[in-house]
């Protein structure tokens, strides 16, 4: 029985409601599903988690002291349900995120602690296989070489509660008081806008060595309370190696480089100067599959943080995902 790898490029807009660099966009979760040739159409489900810890204060990218110990812990859990059609060339998927954030920040001369949680912005995505190549060099059932290219388009709906954005109206700097790097646009559960999601993913494998690269662009619409989030670009990629690859069972290690870039949000028609960022993360990822079950786990740390104005930025983030094909 032959197996082929179906890569479903599921671009998630999990926390589209955060300013970068408390930018907490999840990037993309890619279920790696082994699908039997005799069953070209299938249903799949999955769950992904991203946890990010923010506690490093920066001014224009330069690290500064954090005397109040302000921090933000963000957990984004995304539930995924999708189906494939037309000999696996098309995949349609819905992404339902649940967000939980706890924080500590200065509020004037006081210290405020709190938490927010709830449904985030739901996304509907379509993924199309543009190109796929498989080559057998040794006559084995398992191909020696494979390459593919997918493109994705989708729409994010404003289902998340955006009321925390109203804090922007009440922000006042108090002379002598420590500045907060955690604002309403960091804590909101939704952007309050309909956003377009566009992306592509390419991958190539020769025997046990592979390389993957993916990119996502979020085109933001008009938001609530005269606050509009800026368009943002995310990308990731890196080489990897399969330590085990036997039919539907596999285990791999990958070195991942990922980045994000975003301009200024706009509030009441004016640029929000503390929202621009360009960042670069690196870290390892482990990937595995067992029959119709797949999973992954990765840790990323920032090696470049170019921010504008004063922001509380990420120290590390952990990403995990699990999927099953029916």
N, C-alpha and C positions, 0 to 999 in steps of 0.2 A: 504494500500500500504506500503510495507516494504522498508526501506532504509538501505544501508550499507555504511561505510566510506572508500573511496579509498584514500590511502596516496601515492602520487607520489613523490618519493625521487628525487628531481631535483637539483643536485649538480651544483652550478654555479661557474665558474671561472671568476669572474667579473673583478677583478683588478689584474690579475695575474702579472701585470707589476709593482708591487711596492715592495720595499724592506720591510721586516718586521724589525723593527717595524714602520717605516712608512709602515707597512704591512697593506694593505687595501683589503684583500681578503674578499669576502662577505660571506664565509661559504656556507650555502645552503638555498635556498628558497623552501619551501614545500607547494605547493597548497593543501589545504584540501578540496577536492571536494566530495560532496554528490551525488552519482550516483544511479539512479533508476535501480533495478534488471532487468527490462524488456529491458533496453538499456545498455548492457554490453560493447559495443564499443562506444567511444565518442571522440570528439575533445575538447580541452581545450586551453585557452589562459590566459595570466597573465602578470602582470608588478610588478617588485620589485624595491625598492629603498633602498640604504644604504648611509647614510651621516656620515662621520667621521671627527672630528676636532682634529688636531695634533698641540700642542703648548708646550709640556713639554719636555725639553732637558734632556737627561740622558747620563751618562758615565758609561759603564759596569753595567747598571741597576740602578745606583744611580742618583737621581734627582739633577740637577744643575741649576744655574741661566740662564735665557734667556734674556740677556741684550738688544738684538736687537728686541725682540718681534717676532722672526721668527715663522711662522705658515703655515699650509697647511690645506685647507678645500677641502674635496674630496666628490663628489657626483657620485654614480654609479647607473644608471637606467638600468634595465634589462628587455627586452621584451621576453616573453616566448610563444611558440606555440608547442603543442604536441597532441598526440593521443594515445588511449589505444586499446589493441587487446587481443584476446584469453581469453575472460571472465575476463578482467581486470588484467590478470597476467603479461602482458608486456606493458610498456609505452615507447614511443620514443619521444624525445623532442629536440628542438633547442632553444638556448639561445643567444640573440643578445644584448650585453651591449653597452650603451653610457656613456662615462665618461666626467666629468667636474671637473677641479681642479683649484683653485686659491691659490696663495702662496705669501709669503713675506720671504725673506732670505738675509743674508749678502753675498755680492760678493766682497771679499777683504775688503776695507774700505767703500764701498758703500752699499746701500740697494736696492735690486732688488725686484720688484713686477711684477707678471705676471699671466697668466692663460693658461691652455691647455684644449682642448675638442675634442671629436671625437669618432668614432667607436672603440670599444675594440675588444678583441679576442672572436670570436664566438665559441660556443661549441655545439657538437651533443652528446646526452646522451641516453642511454637505461637503463631502470629500470625493474627489474624482481622480481615478488613476489615469494619468496621462501617458505614462511609458512604463513598460516592464520588460526586462530581458533576463532570461535564464539560460545558462550554458552548461553542458555536460562535457568535461574533458576526459574523465576516466571511466565513463560508462557506468558509474554508480547511480543508484536511485536518487541519491541526494545531489543536487547540482553543485558544481564547483564554484560557479560565479552567478551572482544575481545583482540586478540594479533596478531601481524604480524611482519614479517621480510622481508625486501627488500634489494637487492644488486644492485649496479649501476656501469656501466662502460661507458666511453665516450672518446672523443677526442676533444681537443681544438686546433683551427686553428690560425695561426699567421696573423689575419686580422687587428689587431690594429697597428697604426703607432708607430714604435720603434725608430724613429730618435733621440729622446731625450737621448737615451743611449749614443750617441756619445759625450755627455758632459764629460763622464768619461775620455776621452783622454786629456781633457783640464784642469782637476782639478789640481790646484797648491796651496799649503798652503803658505800663506804670513805671515811672522813673525809679531806678534802683532795684526793681524786682527782677528776678531771673526770667529769662525768655523761655517760652514753651516751644518745643519742636514738634508737638503732637496737637493737631488741630481737628476741627470738625470734618474737613475733607479727608483726613486720615482714618477717622472712626466711622464714617458713613458706610452703610451696608450696600448702597447702590449709588450709581451716578445720576439717576433721574433722567437718563437719556436713552434713546434708541441708538445703538452703535453698530457699525458694520465691522465684520471680522474677515480679514483676508490673509491667506498664507500659502506656503508651499513647503514640501518636505522631499528631500532626496536622500537616497541611501544606496550603498554599494557594498558587496561582500565578495571576497575571494577566499574560498575555503574557510579558515577560522578567523580571518581578519575582516573587520568591517569598518565603515565610516558612515555617520549620519549627520545631516545638517537640516535645520528647519528655521523658518522665519514666520513671524506673525505681525500684521499691522492692524491696529484698531483705529477706525475712523469714527471719532466721537461726534455725537449730535448735540443739540442744545439741551442743557440740563435745567433742574429746578433751582429756584431761589437766585436766579441771575448768575449761577455758577456753572461754568462749562469746563470740563476736563479736556486737557490737550490730547491730540492724537499721540499714540505711542507705538514704538517699534521694539520688538523683542526677537532675539535670535539665539540659537544654541547649536552646538555640534561638537563632534570629536571622534577620535578613533577608539576602537575596542577590539577585543579578542574573545572568541568562544572557547572556554575551557572544556565544555561538554556540548556536543551537538549530535544528537541521535534521534532522527525523526522529529516527533513533536516535543521531545525533551531536550532542554538546553540550559546552559548556565554561562553567563558572559560578564566580563568586566569592561568598563568604558571610562575614559577620561573626558570630561565634559567642560567646555568653555561656553559661557552664556553671557549675553549682554542685553541691556535695555537703554533706550534713549527716549527722552520726552522733553518737550518745550514747556512754556509757561501755561498753566491753567488761566482762565479769565474769570474775574469776579466783578460784576456790575460794569462790564465792558472794559475793565482795566486788567493788565497782566498781574497775576499772583506771583510775586518775585521769588517766593520760597518753594516753588514747585518744579523747577527745571532740573534735569539730571541726565548724566551718562554714566553707566556703571558696567563693570565687568566682574564676573564670578568664575571660579574654577572649582573643580571637585570631582571625586570618583562616583560612579554609579554601578550598581550590580543589577543584572537582568536575569530572569529565569522563566522557564516555562515547563509545565508538566501536563502533557495531554492538552486539554482545552482550557487549562488555567495558566495565566501569566502574571508576573509581578515584577516590580522594580523598586529600588531604594537608592537615593543619592543624597549627598551632603555637599553644599556649596558655600564657599566663603568669598567675600569681595576682595579683589586685588586692585580695583580702581573705583573711586567714587568722586566724580566731578559733579558737584551740586551747586545750586545757586542760593544765595542768602543763607539763612540759618535753618538747618534741618536736623532731625534725629534719624540716623541712618542704620541700616542693617548690620549686624555682626555675623550672622550666619543664617542659613535656611536649610530645612530638611524636606525632601520630596519623596513621596512613596505612592505607589499605585498598584492596584490589583484588578484583574479582569477575567471574565469567563465567557466562553463562546458556547451557545446552545445548539 
